Amino acid sequence: MSETLEEAYKALRREYIAEAPGRLAELRKDIAAFRAGEPDATASLRTRFHRLAGSGGSYGFPVISEISRETERWLKDLPATTPSSDSVSRLEQAVTRLSGAFNQAAGEIGLTTEPIRQVEFGWRSLVVGPAGKLRDQIEYSLETSGFLVKVDTGAGEPKQLPVSDRPDLLVIIAGVTDAYAIATAWSSAGAVRPRAIVLVDPGESTDQVRAIASGIDVIFPADRILLELPKYAKTLARIGTPPSRVLLVEEDATQANSIVGLLEQANVRVSHCRDGVTARDMLARDTPDLVLMDIRLPGDLDGLALARLVRQDPRFGLIPIVFLTAEDTVADQIEALRAGADHFLTEPVDQNLLTQLVINRAERGRRIREMVHRDGLTGLLNHATLMAELEHSVEYARRHDENFAFIMVDVDHFKRVNDRYGHLVGDQVLLHIAKIFQSTARASDLIGRYGGEEFAVILRRTDRGGAGVLAGKLRKALAERPAVVGADESIPIRVCMGIACYPADGTTAATVAAEADQALYRAKAGGRDRVEYADENPKVA
């Protein structure tokens, strides 16, 4: 092969590997569609693996070809039945193996330190917000990053969206309606959940606790959208997961520059400040995934004092704090632990240890925060977060002179299900109910698991009549879609509901919840499978 042809062949191989994120992303989308039972998903997967089997060999990457051909053959022999968890798991393992093969191939051709070219392979984004200059800037930023952009001026309902058409990136402009409710609807939307949810805040008025609870991955101020959003979008497309965000508090500029460069190479977004006061102000505007700081900082607010302030703020109770120490003494370690540290590293820091520690601690902290705010079985808001949202709904409705409704739901005779089928089947029934609630309610409705077999829904900007309509839809959907368990055995589902409204039935969260609970009690006492309202002459649905 001549030198010119060899260079051209090397360029083609680099281009092929650079397109790997797109190929893997499309496979993952098809797997999500396969899991959801979409009819064309299996054929699409066979086609994609067939193409990879051929192209991998053509470009001189036999491992990629071998994995793809093996999976294609398996798909051809797969019975045309409802996808099983084993089938989905095998497909996911195949994509994981392909990802490793692509990474290995990238190392072989020296592409590991080169930027991966963004290609047009169908990354989708949805922008929810009013028309105007800000939305135009967001659209421009996403289009120049290789995304296909759709816009929605309303709530961006996810329930009717085919899983294969889900947006990879959801961008919500704060103030459009209730941005947190929209984020909650999408973050709990199961297979169609975007891979990242971004909030653009024109007024820097974001409630950080609610943002975390609603599943928002990152918040950008409007005046930095043209700078920050393209970088974030390209990183999402290239790597596939939202980058971790680290706040670095370090006075030494040389040390700070070294750490920033090291972490950014590992796809970590770093915000740097030199002193504790600046860091405290920065924390008021943004919630990082991890705080990395020197114990000794200039001014009155050293690292230990800053750590104590961070731990006193409920927003940051679960955020990992890693200290950098010049002297690794037992006394320093004890003092750091008492101040709220999770780990400490002695300077000069081993670069590999620092990178791995930051990445692992940040990802674990993000997962823990998600677990704290979500019910482990259903993925709905848990009781504590739901009640915090009820408190916020009262405050919001009071400020804006609005109504809202609160519905409490109890599954009729659920104990009989557990007694007859066992608790594992009972859990399947609860998960089935949660999915029906999510598919039936509006995007702005907040759904939570109140406890046991009880659920609750907060309906924003809704009066008693509107709450009754939704209650009827939920009961009808549950009645029409029984839970299927075992050998095609179905379990009919009936529920009682109690409805209370703000401000008609109460002006505090506690009162509204108590009135809904009393209405629910009357529904159960009145024969079950019914709806009661919090008033003297309850209406029955």
N, C-alpha and C positions, 0 to 999 in steps of 0.2 A: 504494500500500500504506500503510495507516495506521501510525502510529508504534508502536502496540501490536503489530500483526502483524509489523512489521519487527523489533522486538526479539525476538519469539518465534522468528522465522526465524533470526536471528543466533544465538540460544541453541541451536537445533537444529543449526546448522552447526558450532558449537563442540563440541557433544556428539558429532557424527559424527566429527570429526577426533580428538577425545580417545579414541575407540575404535579408532583406527588400529593401535596396537600389537597388540591382540587379533586384528584381521583379518589383519595381516601374519604373526603367529605361526601362525595356523591354515593359511595358505597354505604357510608353510615346512614345517609338519608334513606336509601333503599331498604336498609335493615330496619329502620324505624317504621317504614311503610309495611314491610313484611310482618313485623311484630303486631301492627295494627290491623292486619288482615286485608290490606288493599290488594285487589285481584291481580294487578299487573306487576307487583313487586318482585315475585320470583323470576319472571321472565327478564325483567330489567337487571336483576342481579346476575343471572346467567350471562347476559350480554356483556356486562361490565367485566366480569371475571374472564370471559372468553377473550375480550380485547386485551386485557392485561397479560394473559397467558401468551398471546402472540407478540405483543409489543415488548414484553420483558425479554423474550429470547432474541428478538430482532436487534435490540439495543445492547445485548451482551450482558444481561442480568438474569442468569438462569434460576436463581432462587425465587425471584419475583414470578417468573414464568411457572415454576414448579408449584408454588403455593396456589396460584390462580387456577391452574389447570386441575389440580386436585379438588379445589372447591367447586369448580364448574361441573366436574363429573358427579360430585356428590349432589349438587342441585338438580341435575338431570334425573337422578334416581329418587328424588324426594317425593313422597306421595302428596297428592293435591288435597291436603287436609288442613285443618286449622293449625297455624304455627304453634309448635310446642316450645317450652322454655329451653329444651335441649337444642332444638334447631337454631333458635336465636343465639344461644351461647356459642354454638359452633361457628356461626357466621361472624360473630364478634371476635372470636379467637383468630379467625382467618384474617380479619382486618388488622388485628394487633400484630400478627406475624408479618403481614405485608408492610406495616409501618416500620417494624424492625428491619426488614429487608431493604426498604427504601433508605433508611438511615445508614445502614451498613454500606449500601451502594454509594451514597453521598460521600461517605468517608473515603471510599476507594478512589473516587474521581476528584477528591480535593474540594468538594463543594461545601464542607461543613462550616467554613468561615465566610462564605459568600452569601449575600442577600438572596433569598429565594424570590424569583420573579412572580408577581401577582398575575394570574391569568383569568380570562373570562370563562369560568366554569359554572356560573350560575349561583353564586352566593346571593342570598336574598336579604333585604332589610325592609323593615316597616317603620315609618316615622309617624307618630301620633301627635298631632298638634295643629294649631290654626295656621292658615296660610299667612305668609308674611316673609320679611327679610330673614328672620332666624331660621325658619323652615327651609328657605331657599339655600341658605348656607349649609345646613345639615345635608340636604339632598346633594349639593355640589361636592361636599366632602366625601360622601359615601360613593357617589358615582366615580369620582377620580380614584377611589380606592378599589374599584372593580366590582362594586356591589350593584345588584339590580334593586331599584328603589320603588317602593309603593308608599303612598301617603294615606292617612286616615284622619279626618278632623274630629272623629267621635271617640268611642271607647276602644276601638281596635279589638272587637270580639274574637277570641280564638276558637270558640266552640264549633263553628262550622267549617273550619279550615282543614283540608286533607293534610295528613302528616307530612306527605312529600312536598307540600307547598309552604311549610312553616318558614317564617323568617329566621335566618341565622342570627340576626342582630335586630333587636327592638330598641328604638330610640323614642323616648317620651319627653315632650316639652312640658315642664312643670307649669301648672295652672290651666291645662287644657280642660280638665274636669277635676277628678281626683286622681292625680298621677299614681299615688300609692295603690289605689284600688285597681287601676289598670295593670300595674306591675304585678300585683298579687294574682290577678286572674291569669296572666301569662306564665308566671313562675310556677303556678300549680296546675298548669294545663297538660301535664303528663307528656305524652310523646311529642306534642307540638310546642313544647317549651323552647323558646329561643336559647341559643347557646350563650348569649350575653344580653343583658338588659341595661340600657344606659338612660340616665336621667339628665336632661339639660335644664339647668336652673338659671333663668334670667335674673332672678332677684336675690340669689344666695340666701334663701329662706328654708332650705331643706331640713327636715327633721331626720337626723341621722339614724335614730333608733327605728323609726317607721320605715326608712329606706332599706335598712338591713332586713327587717322583718318581712318586707314585701318582696324580697328577692332581687332588689336592684344591685347590680354588680359594680357600677362605677357612676360617679356624679361629675359632670363637667360644667363649669361656669360658662355662660353664653358667650362671654367676650374672648374665650380661648377655644371655641369650638373648631375654628378652621385649622388650629395648630394641633389640638389634642385628639380630635375624633379620627382623622385619617390615620394617625399612628396606631391608635387602638384598633380600628377596623382592619388594617393590614396585618397587625399582629394576630388578631382573631382568625383571619383567613389563613395565615401561614402556619400558626401553631395549633389553633383549634380550641383553646381554652382562654378565658379571661386572664390577663397577666396579673400576678400578685402585685399589691401596692405596699411599699415600704416607706416609712418615715425615718430618715436617717438624721440623727442629731449629733453632730461632730464638729468641733471647733477647728481642728487641724485640716486645712484645705487640701494638703497633699494626700493625707489619709482618706479624706472624704472622696476626692476625685478617683482614687484607686478603688474604693468600695463601690461607688456609683458605676464605674466602667465595668467592673466585674459582674455586678448584679444585672445590669442592663443587657450584657451578653447572654445571660440566662433568662431573658424575657421577664424581667422584674422591673416595674415602674418605680423609680425612686424619687422622692421629694426630699431635698436636703435643706437643713437650716443649721446655723452655727451655735445657737444658744437655746436655753430652755424657754425663755419668754416668747421667742419667735415660734418655737415648736408648739407651745400652748395655743397661740393664736391660729396656727395652721390646723391644729386638731379641731378647733371650733368650726372650721369650714369643710373638713373632709375626714372620713373614717378610713384609716389604713388597715391593711391586713396584718401588719406587724410593725412594732416600733423598735428600731435598732439605735442605741445611743451610748455615748461615753458617759461613765459615771461622773467624771470631772468636767463640768461645763462652766463657762465664764458667767459672771453676774451672780445674782442672789438665788437663782433657780438652777441648782445643779441637777445631775441626772437622777439622784435618789429622790429629791424633792419633786421633780417632774413626774417620776413614776408614781409617787403617792397621790399626786393630783389626778393622774390618769385613772388610777384604780378607784378613786372616789366618784368618778363620773360613770353612771350606769351604762352609757353608750359603749364604754371601753373595757368593761369588766372581763370580757373574754378575749381581748386582743393580746397576743403574745408580746412580751417585752424581753428583748435580749440586750444585755449590757456588754459593752466593751470595756475591759479593765487593763490598766497598765501593770498592776501588781495583783497577782492571783493569790491573795491570802485568804485564810479561812474567815478572818474578820470581815473582809470585803464581801465574801460570798454570803455570809449570814446577813449582813446589812442589806445587800441587794435583794435577797429572798424576802426579807421583812418589808422591803419597799414595794414588792410586787413583781419581782423579776421571775421569768420562766427559765432563763438560761443566761450564762455569761461566758464570754470568750476572752482569752488573754492575748493582748497585742505583743508582737506582731501576729496577726491572725492567719492561720492556714487558709488559703483561698478556697480550696475545695470544700473544707469543713464549713466555712462561712456560707458558701453558696448553697450547699445541701441543707444546712440548718435553717436558713431563711426560707427556702422554698418549701421544705416540709412543714415547718412551724406555721407558715402563712396559710398553706392549704388546709392543714388540720384545723387551724383557728376558724377558717371560713366554713368548714363543714360543721364544726361544733356550734357556731352561731346559727347555722341553718337548722340544726337539730333542736336547738333551744326554742326556736320560734315555730317549729312545725311538729305536728303529730306524727309519730314514727310510723304508724300503720297507714294512714290515709293520705298523708302529705298536706292535709288541710292545716289551717292555723290551729295551734293548740289553745287550751283554755286561757292561759295567762295572756297570750298575745291577742286573742279574740277580745278579752275584757279590756285590754289596753286600747284596742281599736274602738270599742264601744265608748270608752271615756273620750277618745279623740272625736268620735262622731258627735257626741253631745256638744263639745266645745266648738266644733266646726259649724254645726247646725245653729247654735246660738249666735255665733258671729255673723252668719250669712242669712239668718232668719229663714231656715229651711226645716222641712220635716224629714224624718227617717223612721223606718220600722225595724223592729227586732223580732225575729221568729225563732222560737225554741221548738225543737223536733225530737220526739221520742219514738223509737221503733216499737211497735206493738208486739207484745209477747216474745221479745227477743230471747228471753231465758229458755223458752222452749226449743229454739234453734240450737243453743249451746248444749242443752240437755240431750237432745236427740242426735245431733250430728258431731258434737264436739267443738271446742273453742277454735280450732283451726278453720273449720268451715264457717264458724261465726265471724271470724276475722275477714274471710272472703266476702261474706254478706255485707259487712260494714264498708269494705273497700268498694264493693259494687254500688252501694248507696252513695258513697262520696263521689264516685264518678258521675252518677246520674245528676247529683246536685250541681256539679261543675259544668255539665253539658247543658243544663236547663236554666240555670241562673244567668243574670247579666254579668258582663265583665266588671261592672262597678260594685256588684254585690260581694261582700266578704263572707266567706263560709269557714266555719270552724267546727272542730269536734269538741263539744262541751264537756264530754266525759262519758265513758262507757258506751251505751247505745244512744246517747243524746248528741244532737248536732244543733247548731245555731247559725242564723244568717242575719247580717246587717244589710239593710236595703237603703242605700242613700237616695235622698230626694224622692221618697215614696210615702204616700199616705196610706190610710187603712184600706182603701179600695185597691190600690196597687199591690199591697201586701197580700190581700186576699186572692188576687189574680195569680200571683206567683205561687202562693201556697197550693192553689188548685192545680197549677201546672206540675208542681213537684209531686203531688199525690198521684196525679194521672200518669206521669212518667214512671213512677215506682210501680204502680199497679200494672202497667202495660209491659214492663220489663222485669220480670222476676229474676232472682239470682239463680244461676244454673250451677249446680255442684255435682260432683261424682259422675255417674253414668247418665248424663243428660237429665238428672232430676232437678226440678225447679222448685224454688222456695218463694212463695208469694210474699210480698212486702206491703205492710200497711203501717201508717204512722199517725200519731197525734201531733197537733201543732198548737202552740199558743202564741198569739200576736199582741205586741204592745207597740205604741207609737210615741215618738217625741214630737211635740211637747204635750200632746193630749193626755197621755197616760203617765207621764213622769218627766221631770226636768233634770234628773241626774241619771248617770249610768246605772247606779244601784237600783233606783226606783224602776226604771224601764225594765231591767232584767228581772226584778222581783215580780212586776206585773205580768210579764210574759210567762214566768214560771207558774204563777197562780192560774193563768189562763190554760197552760198546758195541763196542770193538775185537774182542772175541771173537765178538759177534753178526755183525759184518761178515766176519770170517775164517771163520765157520761156515756160510756160504752165504747170508747176508743174509735180509731179510724175516723177522726173528725178534727175540725179546726174551731178553736174558741178565741174570742177577742177579749182584751182587758177592758171591759166596761160592765155596767150594772146589768145590762140586758144582752148577754152575749149572743152573737149570731153563729149559727152552725152551718158549715159548708157541706 
